[in-house]
Amino acid sequence: MTADELARACADAMWADDMASQGLGLVIDDVGPGRSVLSMTVRTDMVNGHRICHGGFIFTLADSAFAFACNSYNQYVVAQHCAVTFIAPAYEGDRLTATAQEVTRYGRSGIYDIKVSRDDGAAIAEFRGQSRSVKGTHLPEEDIALKA
């Protein structure tokens, strides 16, 4: 199994039980070792009293991209700390994409940057997540034999 195949298999295993991401209509567009791309369309029930996408939904999209990126090595990983900076509003009907990229991974900790943007390329939010690996794997260890 290549590193890309392992990342996809881990994502598929996580996705099967991720009712939150599925329920919000998130889509995994791409996944690989230490990276992921997820997207969603802003629905009517996601806008707030200002008629813009509620920040919690933007945060959730970024957080899910973070989760799939840092769980791509067949190790259970959880968020230790996250911060988001909202840059511009998103509106009902906008298609948002969260692109997550590993910055560093050392021991049980990692740092990931996630950019949320609209289809027109406009930056909506920047998110940084710090991860921590915990006990457990997505796939049985004996089923994994990585090859270049």
HELIX and SHEET records of a PDB file:
HELIX    1   1 ALA A    3  ASP A   17  1                                  15    
HELIX    2   2 MET A   19  GLY A   23  1                                   5    
HELIX    3   3 THR A   44  MET A   46  5                                   3    
HELIX    4   4 GLY A   55  CYS A   70  1                                  16    
HELIX    5   5 GLU A  141  ASP A  143  5                                   3    
SHEET    1   A 6 VAL A  27  GLY A  32  0                                        
SHEET    2   A 6 ARG A  35  THR A  41 -1                                        
SHEET    3   A 6 ARG A  95  TYR A 106 -1                                        
SHEET    4   A 6 SER A 109  ARG A 118 -1                                        
SHEET    5   A 6 ALA A 123  SER A 133 -1                                        
SHEET    6   A 6 VAL A  77  PHE A  86 -1                                        
END                                                                             
